[in-house]
C-alpha cells in the first residue's frame, strides 16, 4: 500500500498559549474528556507548565465516549509538570494528566506515560488515549501497550471500539500505512504487525 494512501497525521496548525490558562485553552482540555471529568480537568489545567505552542488544532479522530463527543488533541507541547506539583492532584486528576501526556510530541514521553496509564485502573474515558497509539509509527510504544494491557481491562477497549467504528477504521488504516512505510521488512504482512495483532485482541 502506498505511504501516501492514508492520512496518518492530523493537521500541523497550532494555537499559541499564554502562561495563564485562557478560556479557549481550558475549553480545549475540558473537551478532551467527558463532562463527568470537567472539574478534575480544570484542576489539572492549573498546574500545566506554560508552553509557546498550544495543543494541535487537529484531533486524533472522531471519538465518542458513551454517547458524548470528545475532541482529543493529536499533539500537545507542554513540558511534564514537576513532581512537586503532582502531590496536589487526586488519583483521577493524575490519570487525566497522564492521558494528556500520551499525546506529547516527544515519543519517549508518550511511551513513559502510556506505561504509567496501563498500570492504573482503567476508566472508559482512558481507552481512546491508548488505542490511538496503535495507529502511530513508534513501534516501541506499540510494544509498551502490548506489554501493559491488563486482561481485566480489555472489556473497556472492546466497548470503545464497538462504539467508535469510524475511529476504529481510521486506526486500522493508520497502522496499515505505517507498517507499509516503516516496518515492512520485519513484518512482511499486516497480520504479523504488532499493532494489528493487538487491535484484533482488543476487538474481542
C-alpha positions as CSV (number, residue, x, y, z in Angstrom):
1,X,0.0,0.0,0.0
2,X,1.5,3.4,-0.9
3,X,2.6,5.5,2.0
4,X,0.5,8.4,0.9
5,X,-2.7,6.5,0.6
6,X,-3.9,7.2,4.1
7,X,-3.8,10.4,6.1
8,X,-1.8,9.3,9.1
9,X,-1.3,12.6,10.8
10,X,-3.5,15.4,12.0
11,X,-3.2,19.0,10.8
12,X,0.0,20.7,11.8
13,X,-1.7,24.0,12.6
14,X,-1.2,25.2,16.1
15,X,-2.6,27.7,18.6
16,X,-0.4,29.8,20.8
17,X,-0.9,29.5,24.5
18,X,-0.1,32.1,27.2
19,X,1.4,31.4,30.6
20,X,-2.0,31.6,32.2
21,X,-4.8,29.2,31.2
22,X,-7.0,31.1,28.7
23,X,-10.7,30.3,28.4
24,X,-10.2,28.8,25.0
25,X,-7.3,26.6,26.1
26,X,-9.3,25.5,29.2
27,X,-12.2,24.5,26.9
28,X,-9.8,22.6,24.7
29,X,-8.6,20.5,27.7
30,X,-12.1,20.0,29.0
31,X,-13.3,19.0,25.6
32,X,-10.9,16.1,25.5
33,X,-12.8,14.3,28.3
34,X,-16.4,13.5,29.2
35,X,-18.4,16.1,31.2
36,X,-18.0,13.9,34.4
37,X,-14.3,14.8,34.4
38,X,-14.6,18.6,33.8
39,X,-13.9,19.7,37.4
40,X,-10.8,17.5,37.6
41,X,-9.6,18.6,34.2
42,X,-9.8,22.2,35.4
43,X,-7.6,21.3,38.4
44,X,-5.1,19.7,36.0
45,X,-5.1,22.7,33.7
46,X,-4.0,24.9,36.6
47,X,-0.7,23.0,37.1
48,X,0.3,22.6,33.5
49,X,3.5,24.4,32.6
50,X,3.2,27.3,30.1
51,X,4.1,26.4,26.5
52,X,4.8,28.5,23.4
53,X,2.6,26.2,21.4
54,X,-0.9,25.2,22.4
55,X,-2.3,21.8,21.5
56,X,-2.7,21.0,17.8
57,X,-5.9,22.2,16.3
58,X,-6.3,18.7,14.8
59,X,-7.8,15.8,16.8
60,X,-6.9,12.2,16.9
61,X,-10.1,11.5,15.1
62,X,-13.9,11.2,15.6
63,X,-14.3,9.9,19.2
64,X,-17.5,9.3,21.2
65,X,-17.5,8.2,24.8
66,X,-20.7,6.6,25.8
67,X,-22.7,8.9,23.6
68,X,-20.6,12.1,24.4
69,X,-18.4,13.6,21.7
70,X,-14.9,14.5,22.8
71,X,-12.1,16.2,20.9
72,X,-8.7,14.8,21.9
73,X,-5.7,16.9,20.5
74,X,-3.4,15.0,18.2
75,X,-0.3,16.6,19.9
76,X,0.4,18.6,23.0
77,X,3.6,20.6,23.6
78,X,3.9,21.5,27.3
79,X,6.7,20.0,29.5
80,X,6.0,17.4,32.1
81,X,4.9,19.1,35.3
82,X,7.3,18.8,38.2
83,X,6.9,16.1,40.7
84,X,6.1,18.7,43.4
85,X,3.0,19.9,41.6
86,X,1.6,16.4,41.3
87,X,1.2,15.9,45.1
88,X,-1.7,18.3,45.0
89,X,-3.6,16.2,42.5
90,X,-6.1,13.4,43.2
91,X,-5.7,10.0,41.6
92,X,-8.3,10.8,38.9
93,X,-6.5,14.1,38.2
94,X,-3.2,12.3,37.8
95,X,-4.8,9.9,35.4
96,X,-6.2,12.8,33.3
97,X,-2.7,14.3,33.2
98,X,-1.2,11.0,32.2
99,X,-3.8,10.7,29.4
100,X,-2.9,14.2,28.1
101,X,0.8,13.4,28.1
102,X,0.3,10.3,25.9
103,X,-0.3,13.0,23.2
104,X,3.1,14.6,23.8
105,X,5.2,15.5,20.8
106,X,8.1,13.6,22.4
107,X,7.9,9.8,21.7
108,X,9.8,8.9,24.9
109,X,7.3,10.9,27.0
110,X,4.4,9.1,25.2
111,X,5.9,5.7,25.9
112,X,6.6,6.6,29.6
113,X,3.1,7.9,30.1
114,X,1.2,5.0,28.4
115,X,3.2,2.6,30.6
116,X,2.0,4.5,33.6
117,X,-1.5,4.7,32.4
118,X,-1.8,0.9,31.8
119,X,-0.7,0.3,35.4
120,X,-3.7,2.2,36.7
121,X,-7.3,1.1,36.9
122,X,-8.8,1.8,33.5
123,X,-11.9,4.0,33.2
124,X,-13.9,4.2,30.0
125,X,-12.5,7.6,29.1
126,X,-8.9,6.4,29.0
127,X,-9.5,4.0,26.1
128,X,-9.0,6.4,23.2
129,X,-5.7,7.6,24.5
130,X,-4.4,4.0,24.5
131,X,-6.0,2.9,21.2
132,X,-4.7,5.9,19.3
133,X,-1.1,4.8,20.0
134,X,-1.6,1.7,18.0
135,X,-2.1,3.8,14.9
136,X,1.2,5.7,15.3
137,X,4.6,4.9,13.9
138,X,6.7,4.3,17.0
139,X,7.0,0.5,17.4
140,X,8.4,0.8,20.9
141,X,5.2,2.4,22.1
142,X,3.1,-0.3,20.5
143,X,5.2,-2.9,22.3
144,X,4.7,-0.9,25.6
145,X,0.9,-1.1,25.1
146,X,1.2,-4.8,24.2
147,X,3.1,-5.5,27.4
148,X,0.9,-3.3,29.6
149,X,-2.6,-4.1,28.7
150,X,-4.3,-6.0,31.5
151,X,-6.8,-8.7,30.6
152,X,-9.3,-7.3,33.1
153,X,-9.5,-4.0,31.2
154,X,-10.0,-5.5,27.7
155,X,-13.8,-5.1,28.0
156,X,-13.3,-1.3,28.2
157,X,-11.4,-1.2,24.9
158,X,-13.8,-3.6,23.2
159,X,-16.7,-1.3,24.2
160,X,-14.8,1.7,22.9
161,X,-14.0,0.2,19.6
162,X,-17.6,-1.1,19.2
163,X,-19.0,2.4,19.8
164,X,-16.5,4.1,17.6
165,X,-16.4,2.3,14.2
166,X,-15.1,5.3,12.3
167,X,-12.2,5.8,14.7
168,X,-11.6,2.0,14.7
169,X,-11.4,2.0,10.9
170,X,-9.1,5.1,11.0
171,X,-6.7,3.4,13.4
172,X,-6.6,0.3,11.3
173,X,-5.8,2.3,8.2
174,X,-3.1,4.3,10.0
175,X,-1.3,1.3,11.4
176,X,-1.5,-0.4,8.0
177,X,0.0,2.6,6.3
178,X,2.8,2.9,8.9
179,X,3.6,-0.8,8.6
180,X,3.9,-0.4,4.9
181,X,6.1,2.7,5.1
182,X,8.4,1.9,8.0
183,X,8.1,-1.7,9.2
184,X,7.5,-3.8,6.1
185,X,10.8,-5.7,6.3
186,X,10.4,-7.1,9.9
187,X,6.7,-7.6,9.3
188,X,6.1,-8.7,5.7
189,X,2.3,-9.0,6.2
190,X,-0.1,-6.8,8.1
191,X,-1.3,-9.9,10.0
192,X,2.2,-10.1,11.6
193,X,2.4,-6.5,12.6
194,X,2.2,-6.0,16.5
195,X,-0.3,-3.1,16.2
196,X,-2.6,-5.2,14.0
197,X,-2.4,-8.2,16.3
198,X,-3.1,-6.0,19.4
199,X,-6.0,-4.2,17.8
200,X,-7.5,-7.6,16.9
201,X,-7.1,-8.7,20.5
202,X,-8.8,-5.6,21.8
203,X,-11.7,-6.0,19.4
204,X,-12.8,-9.3,21.1
